């Protein structure tokens, strides 16, 4: 029953579409109708409002971190991992948006930071390095997600690496369209409108 409550609470928290909420508060309209149509920070940035994009990034990461930290405090480490998984699932498939959500990178990073600070920092540093060099948010997400299980194995523990492998697979799956555009050379760079 405890794990069921953890999973449900984390899912509902993860389902809060902060990109949509922030965009409306800033008078940007429905973020799903501009750029890629995604509800995440990268698409909010395409609106031209950097503050709104930053707040979306922080809040999307925060819901993953909060889910993990609260679950750990009340029910232990296994519950923390379960909460991270369901917070990410909530972001990817939110009940509030008919299960059509974002791609999950910010929530993924927030979850990692709460599970293990060294793992989270390594994943964030990877994202930042690839973004600085290539200027592709999607490529940065893919590389960071691909390396996260190895970071987890090295800095956290091997059972955690199995969980993070699942989280990473979800993030990569949600970036399937981006992978196709990267291969075809049509993927927009950070801050660039999607053609």
SULDA-V613331 format. One record per residue. N is the residue number from 0. PSI is psi as a letter, one per 40 degrees, with the letter a starting at -180 (NA if undefined). BURIAL is # if it has 16 or more other ideal C-beta (glycine too) atoms within 10 Angstrom, else .. Layout:
n=N psi=PSI burial=BURIAL
n=N psi=PSI burial=BURIAL
This chain:
n=0 psi=d burial=.
n=1 psi=d burial=.
n=2 psi=d burial=.
n=3 psi=d burial=.
n=4 psi=d burial=.
n=5 psi=d burial=#
n=6 psi=d burial=#
n=7 psi=d burial=.
n=8 psi=d burial=#
n=9 psi=d burial=#
n=10 psi=d burial=#
n=11 psi=d burial=#
n=12 psi=d burial=#
n=13 psi=d burial=#
n=14 psi=e burial=#
n=15 psi=h burial=#
n=16 psi=g burial=#
n=17 psi=d burial=#
n=18 psi=d burial=#
n=19 psi=d burial=#
n=20 psi=d burial=.
n=21 psi=d burial=#
n=22 psi=d burial=#
n=23 psi=d burial=.
n=24 psi=d burial=.
n=25 psi=e burial=#
n=26 psi=f burial=.
n=27 psi=e burial=#
n=28 psi=a burial=.
n=29 psi=h burial=.
n=30 psi=d burial=#
n=31 psi=e burial=#
n=32 psi=e burial=.
n=33 psi=i burial=#
n=34 psi=b burial=#
n=35 psi=e burial=#
n=36 psi=e burial=.
n=37 psi=i burial=#
n=38 psi=e burial=#
n=39 psi=i burial=#
n=40 psi=d burial=#
n=41 psi=d burial=#
n=42 psi=d burial=#
n=43 psi=d burial=#
n=44 psi=d burial=#
n=45 psi=e burial=#
n=46 psi=e burial=#
n=47 psi=e burial=.
n=48 psi=h burial=#
n=49 psi=d burial=.
n=50 psi=d burial=.
n=51 psi=d burial=#
n=52 psi=d burial=#
n=53 psi=d burial=.
n=54 psi=d burial=#
n=55 psi=d burial=#
n=56 psi=d burial=#
n=57 psi=d burial=#
n=58 psi=d burial=#
n=59 psi=d burial=#
n=60 psi=d burial=#
n=61 psi=d burial=#
n=62 psi=d burial=#
n=63 psi=d burial=#
n=64 psi=d burial=#
n=65 psi=d burial=#
n=66 psi=d burial=#
n=67 psi=d burial=#
n=68 psi=d burial=#
n=69 psi=d burial=#
n=70 psi=d burial=#
n=71 psi=d burial=#
n=72 psi=d burial=.
n=73 psi=d burial=.
n=74 psi=e burial=#
n=75 psi=a burial=.
n=76 psi=d burial=.
n=77 psi=d burial=.
n=78 psi=d burial=#
n=79 psi=d burial=#
n=80 psi=d burial=#
n=81 psi=d burial=#
n=82 psi=d burial=#
n=83 psi=d burial=#
n=84 psi=d burial=#
n=85 psi=d burial=#
n=86 psi=d burial=#
n=87 psi=d burial=#
n=88 psi=d burial=#
n=89 psi=d burial=#
n=90 psi=d burial=#
n=91 psi=d burial=#
n=92 psi=g burial=#
n=93 psi=h burial=#
n=94 psi=d burial=.
n=95 psi=e burial=.
n=96 psi=f burial=.
n=97 psi=f burial=.
n=98 psi=f burial=.
n=99 psi=g burial=.
n=100 psi=a burial=#
n=101 psi=a burial=#
n=102 psi=e burial=#
n=103 psi=e burial=#
n=104 psi=d burial=#
n=105 psi=d burial=#
n=106 psi=d burial=#
n=107 psi=d burial=#
n=108 psi=d burial=#
n=109 psi=d burial=#
n=110 psi=d burial=#
n=111 psi=d burial=#
n=112 psi=d burial=#
n=113 psi=d burial=#
n=114 psi=d burial=#
n=115 psi=h burial=#
n=116 psi=d burial=.
n=117 psi=d burial=.
n=118 psi=d burial=#
n=119 psi=d burial=#
n=120 psi=d burial=.
n=121 psi=d burial=#
n=122 psi=d burial=#
n=123 psi=d burial=#
n=124 psi=d burial=.
n=125 psi=d burial=#
n=126 psi=d burial=#
n=127 psi=d burial=.
n=128 psi=d burial=.
n=129 psi=d burial=#
n=130 psi=d burial=#
n=131 psi=d burial=.
n=132 psi=d burial=.
n=133 psi=d burial=.
n=134 psi=f burial=.
n=135 psi=h burial=#
n=136 psi=d burial=#
n=137 psi=d burial=#
n=138 psi=d burial=#
n=139 psi=d burial=#
n=140 psi=d burial=#
n=141 psi=d burial=#
n=142 psi=d burial=#
n=143 psi=d burial=#
n=144 psi=d burial=#
n=145 psi=d burial=.
n=146 psi=e burial=#
n=147 psi=d burial=#
n=148 psi=d burial=#
n=149 psi=d burial=.
n=150 psi=d burial=#
n=151 psi=d burial=#
n=152 psi=d burial=#
n=153 psi=d burial=.
n=154 psi=e burial=#
n=155 psi=c burial=#
n=156 psi=i burial=.
n=157 psi=d burial=.
n=158 psi=d burial=.
n=159 psi=d burial=#
n=160 psi=d burial=#
n=161 psi=d burial=.
n=162 psi=d burial=#
n=163 psi=d burial=#
n=164 psi=d burial=#
n=165 psi=d burial=.
n=166 psi=d burial=#
n=167 psi=d burial=#
n=168 psi=d burial=.
n=169 psi=d burial=#
n=170 psi=d burial=#
n=171 psi=d burial=#
n=172 psi=d burial=.
n=173 psi=e burial=#
n=174 psi=e burial=#
n=175 psi=d burial=.
n=176 psi=d burial=.
n=177 psi=d burial=#
n=178 psi=d burial=.
n=179 psi=d burial=.
n=180 psi=d burial=#
n=181 psi=d burial=#
n=182 psi=d burial=.
n=183 psi=e burial=.
n=184 psi=e burial=.
n=185 psi=e burial=.
n=186 psi=h burial=#
n=187 psi=i burial=#
n=188 psi=i burial=.
n=189 psi=h burial=.
n=190 psi=e burial=.
n=191 psi=h burial=.
n=192 psi=i burial=.
n=193 psi=h burial=.
n=194 psi=NA burial=.
